[in-house]
Amino acid sequence: MYFNIGLTVLWDGGTRVYISLSEKYAGRVEGLCGNFNGIASDDFSVNGMEAGTANEFGNSYMTESCPPIDDEASFEPCEDNPERQPWAMESCRIIKEGSTFAQCREVVADYLVYYEACVDDSCGCDRGGDCECLCTAIAAFAEACNAAGVEVYWRSQRLCPAMC
């Protein structure tokens, strides 16, 4: 059965979920995806009240089976896993250096944010999820490139090969 209500949810089968909502819902929703009013700074609203921090916002959705996050606690993946940092920095370097994403760096001004997120994500993954975390982070940058009108062919047999 199909209902056309203006909501699309796509899952990549791994670590990313894409949610698209029809413009008719602009300013009429709230929750983990924001309130869809075009102002990112007020997306942390819960029941009409603005949450002070990302942790406070996330904690508002917690249940008894999932303990709240302490606002004082911080997670620095590369500090917590220093042995992973050299590999993460080298693997994510494709985002900020070299020819593969050169055209993209010209149009996506905040490309270093993607590099830093890639390093953090890659440091934070356990050894069983290395490729998934790294490849998801690079794919997020490639998606930003595509949205800016630059197609990038970055996957290879050596780096994040596409599986059949």
N, CA and C of each residue as an Amber inpcrd file, in Angstrom:
protein
   492
   0.8440000  -1.1680000   0.0000000   0.0000000   0.0000000   0.0000000
   0.8990000   1.2440000   0.0000000   0.5500000   2.2320000  -0.7520000
   1.3530000   3.4380000  -0.9070000   0.5350000   4.6580000  -0.4820000
   1.1300000   5.4820000   0.3470000   0.4970000   6.7280000   0.7640000
   1.3860000   7.8770000   0.3530000   0.8670000   8.8070000  -0.3890000
   1.6430000   9.9680000  -0.8080000   1.3690000  11.1180000   0.1660000
   2.1500000  11.1500000   1.2570000   1.9630000  12.1910000   2.2650000
   3.0840000  13.2240000   2.2450000   4.0300000  13.0720000   1.3300000
   5.1240000  14.0370000   1.2320000   6.3060000  13.7140000   2.1210000
   6.5060000  12.4590000   2.4350000   7.6200000  12.0230000   3.2600000
   8.3750000  10.9200000   2.5360000   9.6950000  11.0750000   2.4600000
  10.5410000  10.0560000   1.8580000  11.6330000   9.7000000   2.8480000
  11.8270000   8.4230000   3.0920000  12.8930000   7.9410000   3.9610000
  13.7240000   6.9560000   3.1540000  15.0110000   7.2400000   3.0500000
  15.9320000   6.3560000   2.3470000  17.0190000   5.9100000   3.3200000
  17.3410000   4.6440000   3.3020000  18.4000000   4.1010000   4.1460000
  19.4190000   3.4470000   3.2440000  20.6960000   3.7200000   3.4860000
  21.7350000   3.1550000   2.6360000  22.0870000   1.7200000   3.0010000
  21.3560000   1.1380000   3.9470000  21.6180000  -0.2240000   4.3550000
  22.7400000  -0.3270000   5.3610000  23.3180000   0.8120000   5.7110000
  24.4240000   0.8240000   6.6630000  24.2460000   1.8850000   7.7260000
  24.8900000   3.0120000   7.5160000  24.9580000   4.0210000   8.5770000
  24.2360000   5.3310000   8.2860000  23.6490000   5.4870000   7.1220000
  23.0150000   6.7700000   6.7940000  21.5390000   6.6030000   6.4750000
  20.7630000   7.5640000   6.9780000  19.3350000   7.6470000   6.6890000
  19.0780000   9.0490000   6.1400000  18.3320000   9.1270000   5.0500000
  17.9650000  10.4030000   4.4430000  16.4670000  10.5820000   4.5770000
  16.0800000  11.7180000   5.0980000  14.6590000  12.0090000   5.2630000
  14.3420000  13.2820000   4.5080000  13.3720000  13.2180000   3.6140000
  12.9130000  14.3840000   2.8600000  11.4460000  14.6000000   3.1840000
  11.0920000  15.8510000   3.3800000   9.7320000  16.2000000   3.7380000
   9.2280000  17.2700000   2.7860000   7.9960000  17.1410000   2.3630000
   7.3840000  18.1030000   1.4510000   7.3730000  19.5010000   2.0670000
   7.5100000  20.5030000   1.2270000   7.4790000  21.9080000   1.6650000
   6.1940000  22.2540000   2.4200000   5.1220000  21.5070000   2.1860000
   3.8640000  21.8210000   2.8650000   3.9680000  21.6600000   4.3770000
   5.0320000  20.9770000   4.8530000   5.2380000  20.7910000   6.2850000
   6.2010000  21.8180000   6.8880000   6.6730000  22.7470000   6.0870000
   7.6390000  23.7430000   6.5720000   7.0960000  24.4730000   7.7940000
   7.8970000  24.4680000   8.8710000   7.5180000  25.1410000  10.1020000
   6.4400000  24.4510000  10.9040000   6.0270000  23.2550000  10.4800000
   4.9130000  22.5660000  11.1510000   5.3470000  21.2650000  11.8230000
   6.6490000  21.0320000  11.9190000   7.1600000  19.8150000  12.5230000
   8.2210000  20.1590000  13.5640000   8.5590000  19.1950000  14.3830000
   9.6870000  19.3230000  15.2930000  10.1940000  17.9320000  15.6030000
  11.3670000  17.8590000  16.1800000  11.9180000  16.5560000  16.5310000
  13.3760000  16.4540000  16.1770000  13.8620000  15.2250000  16.0840000
  15.2850000  14.9910000  15.8590000  15.7960000  15.5870000  14.5560000
  14.9230000  15.7910000  13.5800000  15.3570000  16.3540000  12.2940000
  15.1600000  17.8680000  12.2400000  14.7470000  18.4930000  13.3220000
  14.5650000  19.9390000  13.3360000  13.1240000  20.3320000  13.0870000
  12.9050000  21.6370000  12.9190000  11.5300000  22.1320000  12.7730000
  11.2050000  22.6080000  11.3570000  12.1710000  22.5080000  10.4400000
  11.9310000  22.7550000   9.0160000  11.4250000  24.1690000   8.7370000
  12.0560000  25.1510000   9.4260000  11.6980000  26.5420000   9.1580000
  12.8260000  27.2930000   8.4760000  13.8970000  26.6010000   8.1250000
  15.0080000  27.2320000   7.4230000  16.0170000  27.9100000   8.3310000
  15.8110000  27.8570000   9.6510000  16.7310000  28.4810000  10.6040000
  17.3640000  27.3620000  11.4360000  18.5760000  26.9770000  11.0760000
  19.2160000  25.8300000  11.7310000  19.4450000  26.0720000  13.2180000
  19.6420000  27.3120000  13.6220000  19.9770000  27.5900000  15.0230000
  18.8410000  27.3050000  15.9970000  17.6040000  27.1500000  15.5200000
  16.5050000  26.8640000  16.4460000  15.9240000  25.4550000  16.2580000
  16.7240000  24.5700000  15.6990000  16.2400000  23.2140000  15.4540000
  16.1850000  22.3350000  16.6970000  16.7620000  22.7720000  17.7920000
  16.7530000  21.9730000  19.0220000  15.5340000  22.2750000  19.8710000
  14.3590000  22.3200000  19.2790000  13.1570000  22.5820000  20.0680000
  12.4410000  21.2740000  20.3790000  11.9560000  21.1770000  21.6110000
  11.2470000  19.9970000  22.0870000   9.9650000  20.4840000  22.7480000
   8.8350000  20.0600000  22.1980000   7.5340000  20.4850000  22.7390000
   7.4480000  22.0030000  22.8740000   7.9780000  22.7030000  21.8740000
   7.9000000  24.1570000  21.8620000   8.9640000  24.8570000  22.6840000
   9.7730000  24.1160000  23.4300000  10.8320000  24.6960000  24.2600000
  12.1850000  24.4530000  23.5980000  13.0390000  25.4370000  23.6520000
  14.3650000  25.3260000  23.0590000  15.3050000  24.6010000  24.0210000
  15.9420000  23.5130000  23.5610000  16.9420000  22.8140000  24.3650000
  18.2340000  23.6130000  24.3100000  18.9530000  23.6800000  25.4130000
  20.1640000  24.4860000  25.4840000  21.3550000  23.8970000  24.7600000
  21.4600000  22.5670000  24.7540000  22.6040000  21.9010000  24.1330000
  22.1210000  20.7150000  23.3130000  23.0100000  20.2090000  22.4680000
  22.6840000  19.0210000  21.6820000  22.4070000  17.8350000  22.6040000
  23.1790000  17.7210000  23.6920000  22.9490000  16.6150000  24.6320000
  21.5930000  16.7410000  25.3000000  21.2170000  17.9430000  25.7090000
  19.9050000  18.1560000  26.3360000  18.7950000  17.7870000  25.3530000
  18.9670000  18.1720000  24.1050000  17.9930000  17.8400000  23.0660000
  17.8790000  16.3280000  22.8980000  19.0130000  15.6550000  22.7580000
  19.0070000  14.2010000  22.6080000  18.4280000  13.5080000  23.8260000
  18.7630000  14.0090000  25.0140000  18.2540000  13.4100000  26.2450000
  16.7370000  13.5120000  26.3610000  16.1410000  14.4900000  25.7090000
  14.6910000  14.6340000  25.7870000  13.9680000  13.4690000  25.1010000
  14.6970000  12.6900000  24.3060000  14.1210000  11.5380000  23.6200000
  14.5120000  10.2210000  24.2840000  15.2340000  10.2790000  25.3940000
  15.7000000   9.0750000  26.0690000  14.5630000   8.3580000  26.7900000
  14.7800000   7.0780000  26.9810000  13.8380000   6.2570000  27.7370000
  14.5950000   5.6080000  28.8890000  13.9070000   4.8660000  29.7130000
  14.5450000   4.1990000  30.8480000  15.6400000   3.2420000  30.4040000
  15.4680000   2.6270000  29.2510000  16.4440000   1.6400000  28.7940000
  17.6980000   2.2780000  28.1940000  17.6710000   3.5910000  28.0330000
  18.8140000   4.2880000  27.4410000  19.1620000   5.4710000  28.3520000
  20.2390000   5.3930000  29.0920000  20.5550000   6.4550000  30.0530000
  20.8970000   7.7680000  29.3600000  20.6530000   8.8900000  30.0300000
  20.9550000  10.1960000  29.4450000  22.4530000  10.4360000  29.3240000
  22.7940000  11.3240000  28.4240000  24.1820000  11.7150000  28.2140000
  24.4890000  12.8750000  29.1510000  25.6160000  12.8120000  29.8060000
  26.0410000  13.8650000  30.7220000  26.6030000  15.0360000  29.9110000
  26.0970000  16.2460000  30.1630000  26.5830000  17.4220000  29.4350000
  28.0620000  17.6860000  29.7000000  28.5640000  17.2240000  30.8270000
  29.9730000  17.4470000  31.1620000  30.8810000  16.4500000  30.4420000
  30.3120000  15.3390000  30.0470000  31.1080000  14.3090000  29.3790000
  31.3990000  14.7220000  27.9420000  32.5860000  14.4360000  27.5060000
  32.9220000  14.7130000  26.1100000  33.5370000  13.4560000  25.5060000
  33.4090000  13.3390000  24.2330000  33.9570000  12.2000000  23.5250000
  34.8850000  12.7290000  22.4590000  36.1410000  12.4730000  22.6070000
  37.1490000  12.8670000  21.6320000  37.7230000  11.5720000  21.0550000
  37.1710000  11.1170000  19.9360000  37.5400000   9.7970000  19.4180000
  39.0320000   9.5810000  19.2190000  39.7340000  10.5680000  18.6980000
  41.1610000  10.3750000  18.4380000  41.9940000  10.4520000  19.7140000
  41.5080000  11.1870000  20.7100000  42.1870000  11.1930000  22.0080000
  41.9370000   9.8810000  22.7360000  40.7180000   9.3620000  22.6070000
  40.3710000   8.1060000  23.2700000  41.0030000   6.9000000  22.5860000
  41.3110000   7.0210000  21.3010000  41.9230000   5.9260000  20.5190000
  43.1140000   6.4650000  19.7290000  44.1750000   6.9180000  20.4190000
  45.2910000   7.5780000  19.7230000  45.9900000   6.7050000  18.6880000
  45.9340000   5.3960000  18.8640000  46.5690000   4.4950000  17.8980000
  45.8630000   4.5180000  16.5450000  44.6290000   5.0090000  16.5170000
  43.8400000   5.0410000  15.2780000  44.0470000   6.3330000  14.4880000
  44.5320000   7.3700000  15.1440000  44.6110000   8.6760000  14.5040000
  45.4700000   8.7070000  13.2380000  46.6690000   8.1490000  13.2210000
  47.4580000   8.1950000  11.9680000  46.7290000   7.5550000  10.7890000
  46.1140000   6.3840000  11.0140000  45.3630000   5.7280000   9.9440000
  44.1900000   6.5880000   9.4960000  43.4610000   7.1600000  10.4590000
  42.2940000   7.9800000  10.1340000  42.7020000   9.2160000   9.3330000
  43.7430000   9.8990000   9.7680000  44.1890000  11.1120000   9.0690000
  44.6440000  10.7940000   7.6500000  45.3850000   9.7190000   7.5010000
  45.8650000   9.3250000   6.1690000  44.7090000   8.9030000   5.2740000
  43.7790000   8.1360000   5.8120000  42.6600000   7.6430000   5.0100000
  41.7240000   8.7610000   4.5850000  41.5110000   9.7380000   5.4470000
  40.5870000  10.8480000   5.1550000  41.2410000  11.9590000   4.3360000
  42.5390000  11.8880000   4.1690000  43.2920000  12.9350000   3.4580000
  42.7530000  13.1880000   2.0560000  42.1220000  12.2140000   1.4430000
  41.5570000  12.3560000   0.0970000  40.5810000  13.5400000   0.0260000
  39.9540000  13.8680000   1.1570000  38.9910000  14.9690000   1.1790000
  39.6800000  16.3180000   1.0400000  40.8270000  16.4830000   1.6700000
  41.4630000  17.8090000   1.6900000  42.6770000  17.9640000   0.7790000
  43.1560000  16.8720000   0.2140000  44.3440000  16.9440000  -0.6440000
  44.1650000  16.0710000  -1.8780000  44.9770000  16.3230000  -2.8860000
  44.9830000  15.4940000  -4.0710000  43.9650000  15.9300000  -5.1100000
  43.9610000  15.2230000  -6.2070000  43.1510000  15.6220000  -7.3520000
  41.7180000  15.0930000  -7.3240000  41.4530000  14.0340000  -6.5900000
  40.1400000  13.3970000  -6.6380000  39.0140000  14.3780000  -6.3360000
  39.1380000  15.1400000  -5.2580000  38.0960000  16.0850000  -4.8540000
  38.4890000  17.5400000  -5.1120000  39.4930000  17.7850000  -5.9580000
  39.9850000  19.1480000  -6.1750000  38.8870000  20.1040000  -6.6420000
  38.0970000  19.7080000  -7.6330000  37.0200000  20.5770000  -8.1170000
  35.9770000  20.8100000  -7.0330000  35.7440000  19.8210000  -6.2490000
  34.7430000  19.9370000  -5.1890000  35.1840000  20.9400000  -4.1280000
  36.4540000  20.9000000  -3.7720000  36.9620000  21.8340000  -2.7520000
  36.7880000  23.2830000  -3.1840000  36.7020000  23.5220000  -4.4760000
  36.4960000  24.8830000  -4.9790000  35.0730000  25.3800000  -4.7260000
  34.1050000  24.4770000  -4.6090000  32.7040000  24.8840000  -4.4460000
  32.1070000  24.5400000  -3.0790000  32.7250000  23.6090000  -2.3610000
  32.2680000  23.2840000  -1.0050000  33.2880000  23.9010000  -0.0490000
  32.9880000  25.1140000   0.3800000  33.9390000  25.9060000   1.1580000
  34.2970000  25.2750000   2.4990000  33.3830000  24.5570000   3.1030000
  33.6470000  23.9850000   4.4250000  34.1520000  22.5380000   4.3480000
  34.9600000  22.2410000   3.3340000  35.4180000  20.8700000   3.1480000
  36.2550000  20.3670000   4.3260000  36.9130000  21.2590000   5.0560000
  37.7000000  20.8220000   6.2050000  36.8150000  20.2810000   7.3310000
  35.5810000  20.7470000   7.3980000  34.6390000  20.1960000   8.3730000
  34.3880000  18.7210000   8.0540000  34.2680000  18.4110000   6.7640000
  34.0730000  17.0150000   6.3570000  35.3160000  16.1760000   6.6630000
  36.4880000  16.7600000   6.4510000  37.7320000  16.0480000   6.7680000
  37.7930000  15.7470000   8.2650000  37.5290000  16.7480000   9.0960000
  37.5930000  16.5640000  10.5480000  36.5680000  15.5410000  11.0220000
  35.3650000  15.5720000  10.4490000  34.3400000  14.5820000  10.8040000
  34.7880000  13.1830000  10.3840000  35.4090000  13.0930000   9.2390000
  35.9100000  11.8030000   8.7520000  36.9550000  11.2490000   9.7160000
  37.8780000  12.0870000  10.1460000  38.9160000  11.6370000  11.0740000
  38.2870000  11.2000000  12.3930000  37.3780000  12.0180000  12.9310000
  36.7170000  11.6550000  14.1900000  35.9520000  10.3400000  14.0560000
  35.1740000  10.2160000  12.9870000  34.3990000   8.9920000  12.7920000
  35.3140000   7.7800000  12.6480000  36.4000000   7.9420000  11.9160000
  37.3160000   6.8250000  11.6840000  38.0840000   6.4560000  12.9500000
  38.4130000   7.4410000  13.7780000  39.0550000   7.1440000  15.0660000
  38.0830000   6.4430000  16.0000000  36.8130000   6.8200000  15.9270000
  35.8240000   6.3040000  16.8590000  35.2860000   4.9300000  16.5360000
  35.5020000   4.4420000  15.3360000  34.9750000   3.1200000  14.9740000
  35.8170000   2.0250000  15.5900000  35.1530000   0.9590000  15.9740000
  35.9180000  -0.1820000  16.4530000  36.5780000  -0.8560000  15.2600000
  37.4700000  -1.6960000  15.5110000  38.2330000  -2.3060000  14.4230000
  37.3600000  -3.1200000  13.4700000  36.1620000  -3.4770000  13.8670000
  35.2760000  -4.2260000  12.9900000  34.5430000  -3.3480000  12.0030000
  34.5220000  -2.0200000  12.2190000  33.7600000  -1.1380000  11.3560000
  34.5920000  -0.1030000  10.6410000  35.8920000  -0.3330000  10.5300000
  36.7870000   0.6500000   9.9300000  36.2830000   1.1630000   8.5910000
  36.0890000   0.2550000   7.6640000  35.7270000   0.6610000   6.3050000
  34.3590000   1.3330000   6.2620000  33.4150000   0.8150000   7.0080000
  32.0710000   1.3880000   6.9720000  32.0850000   2.8380000   7.4590000
  32.7800000   3.0990000   8.5510000  32.8290000   4.4670000   9.0840000
  33.5920000   5.3990000   8.1500000  34.7330000   4.9670000   7.6930000
  35.5330000   5.7750000   6.7800000  34.7660000   6.0520000   5.4890000
  34.2410000   5.0310000   4.8820000  33.5710000   5.1880000   3.5930000
  32.2920000   6.0060000   3.7100000  31.5820000   5.8820000   4.8200000
  30.3840000   6.6870000   5.0280000  30.7510000   8.1560000   5.1440000
  31.8400000   8.4470000   5.8420000  32.2790000   9.8420000   6.0020000
  32.7130000  10.4430000   4.6660000  33.4530000   9.7040000   3.8840000
  33.8750000  10.2100000   2.5710000  32.6640000  10.3500000   1.6550000
  31.7450000   9.4090000   1.7240000  30.5250000   9.4740000   0.9080000
  29.6920000  10.7050000   1.2500000  29.6900000  11.1150000   2.5180000
  28.9560000  12.3200000   2.9170000  29.5450000  13.5430000   2.2210000
  30.8660000  13.5990000   2.1070000  31.4980000  14.7100000   1.3920000
  31.1930000  14.6260000  -0.0970000  31.2490000  13.4350000  -0.6590000
  30.9290000  13.2660000  -2.0780000  29.4930000  13.7060000  -2.3550000
  28.5940000  13.4400000  -1.4160000  27.2050000  13.8720000  -1.5760000
  27.0990000  15.4010000  -1.5790000  27.8760000  16.0590000  -0.7100000
  27.8920000  17.5280000  -0.6960000  28.4340000  18.0560000  -2.0220000
  29.4080000  17.3760000  -2.5810000  29.9530000  17.7550000  -3.8890000
  28.8740000  17.6420000  -4.9610000  28.1660000  16.5280000  -4.9600000
  27.0920000  16.3230000  -5.9390000  26.0230000  17.3920000  -5.8000000
  25.6710000  17.7430000  -4.5610000  24.6580000  18.7730000  -4.3260000
  25.1260000  20.1360000  -4.8380000  26.4440000  20.3320000  -4.8600000
  27.0140000  21.5900000  -5.3620000  27.2680000  21.5330000  -6.8650000
  26.8810000  20.4250000  -7.5040000  27.0080000  20.3150000  -8.9510000
  28.3030000  19.7050000  -9.4480000  29.0990000  19.1040000  -8.5650000
  30.3610000  18.4890000  -8.9650000  30.2690000  16.9780000  -8.7400000
  30.3070000  16.2350000  -9.8240000  30.3150000  14.7730000  -9.7200000
  31.7340000  14.3150000  -9.4350000  31.8500000  13.4150000  -8.4660000
  33.1650000  12.9010000  -8.0960000  33.1160000  11.3800000  -8.1210000
  34.0540000  10.8010000  -8.8370000  34.1930000   9.3520000  -8.8670000
  35.3870000   9.0190000  -7.9830000  35.1180000   8.6380000  -6.7520000
  36.1800000   8.4870000  -5.7650000  36.4090000   7.0460000  -5.3160000
  35.4320000   6.2000000  -5.4720000  35.6080000   4.8160000  -5.0310000
  36.5570000   4.0860000  -5.9820000  37.3520000   3.2010000  -5.4180000
  38.2680000   2.3920000  -6.2230000  38.3900000   1.0260000  -5.5660000
  39.0980000   0.1280000  -6.1850000  39.3120000  -1.1850000  -5.5810000
  40.1250000  -1.0480000  -4.2920000  40.9270000   0.0180000  -4.1960000
  41.7540000   0.2400000  -3.0190000  41.0150000   0.9890000  -1.9180000
  40.1420000   1.9190000  -2.2950000  39.4380000   2.7610000  -1.3250000
  37.9350000   2.5880000  -1.4750000  37.3160000   2.0020000  -0.5020000
  35.8590000   1.8470000  -0.4340000  35.2660000   1.2480000  -1.7040000
  35.6930000   0.0570000  -2.1010000  35.1320000  -0.5300000  -3.3250000
  33.6280000  -0.7590000  -3.1950000  32.9410000  -0.5510000  -4.2870000
  31.4990000  -0.8060000  -4.3120000  31.3030000  -2.3210000  -4.3350000
  30.5030000  -2.8080000  -3.4130000  30.2650000  -4.2570000  -3.3330000
  29.0750000  -4.6380000  -4.2010000  29.1380000  -5.8130000  -4.7870000
  28.0340000  -6.2860000  -5.6100000  26.8810000  -6.6970000  -4.7350000
